[in-house]
Amino acid sequence: MVYVLPTFARWGSAASRILGDWQLNAIYSFFGATPVDVLSGVNTYGTDGNVNPRPNLVQGVPIYVNGPDKTLWLNPAAFALPGVGQLGSLGKGSIRGKPINNMDFSINKNWRVKERYGIQFRAEMFNAFNHPNFNGFQNAINFQGDITKPNFGTVTNGSFGTLSNVQSHREIQFGFKFTF
């Protein structure tokens, strides 16, 4: 969005120089949530290679945490370790990260010097509302995979599903531009 305020020339030269030739600019961006793979951390297939196995999805248990702590995103109880020799039921990319929305804003004051020259003052804000945009979390649930242990199939990664990375906070910059 770009909005140029009126020049206020009919109010006189002084009012026009102070109140006129201001420009407001805004850019709003929204990016939907990207798919993320959840990994069980245990090779239940019985193969020799690193296969990045996925867990089972537990029916009836909510996948996403919706509580007061906005950094908790995935519910570990919604995932279970598949049986030995089985593939996990969770589809590739079926879990989504957080969407990203952002508002950038600037205000400019333009002055004309004669006909040929111009001066512009700019005040710009990136992420103007300082909205936290999370873009990363622990996606490996890391089950206990040793069947000889009494805690076989329990979650060993305590930070699983916790949002850990945030895009940049509000940034403000000022500038002058001379055009000729």
Kinemage of the C-alpha trace (Angstrom):
@kinemage 1
@onewidth
@group {chain A} dominant
@subgroup {mainchain}
@vectorlist {calphas} color= white
{ca met a 1} P 0.000 0.000 0.000
{ca val a 2} L 1.235 3.485 -0.852
{ca tyr a 3} L -0.703 6.576 0.174
{ca val a 4} L 0.500 10.085 -0.670
{ca leu a 5} L -1.007 12.778 1.553
{ca pro a 6} L -2.269 15.952 -0.116
{ca thr a 7} L 0.055 18.934 -0.595
{ca phe a 8} L -2.083 21.404 1.408
{ca ala a 9} L -1.031 24.125 -1.085
{ca arg a 10} L -4.309 25.987 -0.605
{ca trp a 11} L -3.421 26.537 3.078
{ca gly a 12} L -0.364 28.562 2.154
{ca ser a 13} L 3.317 27.986 1.520
{ca ala a 14} L 4.329 27.310 5.156
{ca ala a 15} L 1.557 24.745 5.715
{ca ser a 16} L 2.368 23.064 2.422
{ca arg a 17} L 6.055 22.707 3.331
{ca ile a 18} L 5.300 21.255 6.776
{ca leu a 19} L 2.146 19.195 6.191
{ca gly a 20} L 2.444 18.362 2.504
{ca asp a 21} L 4.283 15.698 0.543
{ca trp a 22} L 4.174 12.965 3.192
{ca gln a 23} L 3.931 9.381 1.958
{ca leu a 24} L 2.772 6.319 3.933
{ca asn a 25} L 3.835 2.834 2.801
{ca ala a 26} L 2.932 -0.600 4.149
{ca ile a 27} L 3.582 -4.186 3.139
{ca tyr a 28} L 1.669 -7.036 4.790
{ca ser a 29} L 2.979 -10.554 4.220
{ca phe a 30} L 1.325 -13.839 5.164
{ca phe a 31} L 2.947 -17.197 4.588
{ca gly a 32} L 1.003 -20.336 5.384
{ca ala a 33} L 2.469 -23.037 7.564
{ca thr a 34} L 5.064 -25.223 5.881
{ca pro a 35} L 5.042 -29.021 6.205
{ca val a 36} L 7.430 -30.549 8.727
{ca asp a 37} L 8.436 -34.176 9.219
{ca val a 38} L 8.254 -35.640 12.716
{ca leu a 39} L 10.851 -38.341 13.293
{ca ser a 40} L 10.634 -41.129 15.869
{ca gly a 41} L 14.401 -41.484 16.292
{ca val a 42} L 14.131 -45.289 16.401
{ca asn a 43} L 14.674 -47.616 13.463
{ca thr a 44} L 11.807 -50.100 13.902
{ca tyr a 45} L 12.141 -51.325 10.298
{ca gly a 46} L 15.019 -53.642 11.075
{ca thr a 47} L 17.137 -52.217 8.236
{ca asp a 48} L 20.806 -51.373 8.489
{ca gly a 49} L 20.705 -47.783 7.168
{ca asn a 50} L 19.592 -44.451 8.584
{ca val a 51} L 15.988 -44.258 7.383
{ca asn a 52} L 14.522 -41.376 9.451
{ca pro a 53} L 11.437 -43.347 10.531
{ca arg a 54} L 8.180 -41.603 11.346
{ca pro a 55} L 6.017 -42.447 14.372
{ca asn a 56} L 2.412 -43.620 14.539
{ca leu a 57} L -0.270 -40.981 14.925
{ca val a 58} L -2.442 -41.664 17.987
{ca gln a 59} L -6.122 -41.299 16.993
{ca gly a 60} L -8.254 -38.929 19.091
{ca val a 61} L -5.322 -37.086 20.666
{ca pro a 62} L -4.816 -33.460 19.511
{ca ile a 63} L -1.594 -32.952 17.578
{ca tyr a 64} L -1.154 -29.260 18.355
{ca val a 65} L -0.965 -27.754 21.848
{ca asn a 66} L -3.261 -24.780 22.335
{ca gly a 67} L -2.413 -23.262 25.706
{ca pro a 68} L -1.035 -20.158 27.390
{ca asp a 69} L 2.591 -20.977 26.491
{ca lys a 70} L 2.793 -20.114 22.783
{ca thr a 71} L 6.193 -21.843 22.413
{ca leu a 72} L 4.622 -25.294 22.934
{ca trp a 73} L 3.449 -26.406 19.502
{ca leu a 74} L 3.266 -30.218 19.224
{ca asn a 75} L 1.749 -32.664 21.698
{ca pro a 76} L 4.134 -35.616 22.319
{ca ala a 77} L 1.163 -37.774 23.446
{ca ala a 78} L -0.201 -37.623 19.874
{ca phe a 79} L 2.657 -39.825 18.635
{ca ala a 80} L 3.588 -43.428 19.410
{ca leu a 81} L 6.441 -45.733 18.485
{ca pro a 82} L 5.470 -48.252 15.787
{ca gly a 83} L 5.930 -51.937 16.462
{ca val a 84} L 9.106 -53.737 15.434
{ca gly a 85} L 9.168 -54.240 11.663
{ca gln a 86} L 6.359 -51.727 11.070
{ca leu a 87} L 6.207 -48.355 9.367
{ca gly a 88} L 4.746 -45.401 11.240
{ca ser a 89} L 1.261 -44.229 10.251
{ca leu a 90} L 2.173 -40.521 10.219
{ca gly a 91} L 2.313 -39.298 6.619
{ca lys a 92} L 5.279 -37.365 5.262
{ca gly a 93} L 4.732 -33.609 5.657
{ca ser a 94} L 1.336 -34.017 7.351
{ca ile a 95} L 2.387 -31.893 10.359
{ca arg a 96} L 2.532 -28.131 9.829
{ca gly a 97} L 4.767 -25.488 11.358
{ca lys a 98} L 3.495 -22.069 12.420
{ca pro a 99} L 2.286 -19.593 9.784
{ca ile a 100} L 4.194 -16.339 9.420
{ca asn a 101} L 2.593 -12.905 9.201
{ca asn a 102} L 4.420 -9.616 9.105
{ca met a 103} L 3.741 -5.898 8.623
{ca asp a 104} L 6.427 -3.522 7.360
{ca phe a 105} L 5.683 0.205 7.468
{ca ser a 106} L 7.412 3.403 6.415
{ca ile a 107} L 6.697 7.101 6.366
{ca asn a 108} L 8.499 9.460 3.997
{ca lys a 109} L 8.701 13.246 3.730
{ca asn a 110} L 9.593 14.596 0.294
{ca trp a 111} L 10.924 18.078 -0.500
{ca arg a 112} L 11.475 19.483 -3.994
{ca val a 113} L 14.457 21.785 -4.443
{ca lys a 114} L 13.884 23.720 -7.648
{ca glu a 115} L 12.516 21.434 -10.336
{ca arg a 116} L 15.419 19.104 -10.689
{ca tyr a 117} L 16.418 18.075 -7.158
{ca gly a 118} L 14.646 16.250 -4.379
{ca ile a 119} L 15.314 15.313 -0.776
{ca gln a 120} L 13.525 12.529 1.047
{ca phe a 121} L 13.522 11.602 4.738
{ca arg a 122} L 12.488 8.000 5.495
{ca ala a 123} L 11.513 6.255 8.727
{ca glu a 124} L 11.060 2.514 8.183
{ca met a 125} L 9.866 -0.246 10.516
{ca phe a 126} L 10.292 -3.906 9.688
{ca asn a 127} L 7.977 -6.195 11.688
{ca ala a 128} L 6.239 -3.018 12.831
{ca phe a 129} L 3.975 -4.723 15.393
{ca asn a 130} L 6.860 -6.819 16.781
{ca his a 131} L 4.861 -10.012 16.181
{ca pro a 132} L 6.885 -13.154 17.022
{ca asn a 133} L 7.156 -15.374 13.943
{ca phe a 134} L 8.389 -18.799 14.984
{ca asn a 135} L 10.152 -20.756 12.286
{ca gly a 136} L 11.706 -23.813 13.882
{ca phe a 137} L 11.144 -26.493 16.496
{ca gln a 138} L 12.470 -29.844 17.650
{ca asn a 139} L 10.959 -32.377 15.239
{ca ala a 140} L 12.667 -35.553 16.538
{ca ile a 141} L 10.564 -37.110 19.282
{ca asn a 142} L 13.319 -39.675 20.077
{ca phe a 143} L 11.508 -42.605 21.634
{ca gln a 144} L 13.351 -45.043 23.885
{ca gly a 145} L 13.975 -47.800 21.344
{ca asp a 146} L 15.691 -50.489 23.392
{ca ile a 147} L 13.070 -53.219 23.935
{ca thr a 148} L 15.069 -54.608 26.878
{ca lys a 149} L 14.507 -51.378 28.861
{ca pro a 150} L 11.369 -50.924 30.986
{ca asn a 151} L 10.707 -47.453 29.482
{ca phe a 152} L 10.592 -48.756 25.884
{ca gly a 153} L 8.508 -46.416 23.679
{ca thr a 154} L 8.617 -43.388 26.002
{ca val a 155} L 9.671 -39.949 24.763
{ca thr a 156} L 13.282 -39.034 25.563
{ca asn a 157} L 13.402 -35.573 23.936
{ca gly a 158} L 11.878 -33.200 26.501
{ca ser a 159} L 11.988 -30.264 24.085
{ca phe a 160} L 10.086 -32.049 21.284
{ca gly a 161} L 7.530 -29.775 19.601
{ca thr a 162} L 8.812 -26.654 21.381
{ca leu a 163} L 9.202 -23.637 19.103
{ca ser a 164} L 12.822 -22.564 19.310
{ca asn a 165} L 13.655 -20.074 16.523
{ca val a 166} L 12.106 -16.668 15.959
{ca gln a 167} L 12.541 -14.422 12.955
{ca ser a 168} L 13.902 -10.958 13.639
{ca his a 169} L 12.180 -8.582 16.015
{ca arg a 170} L 11.083 -5.053 15.106
{ca glu a 171} L 13.787 -3.083 13.339
{ca ile a 172} L 13.631 0.675 12.804
{ca gln a 173} L 15.865 2.646 10.477
{ca phe a 174} L 16.030 6.216 9.259
{ca gly a 175} L 17.504 7.564 6.067
{ca phe a 176} L 17.893 10.522 3.746
{ca lys a 177} L 17.901 10.363 -0.020
{ca phe a 178} L 18.997 13.056 -2.458
{ca thr a 179} L 17.761 12.746 -6.049
{ca phe a 180} L 18.973 14.714 -9.047
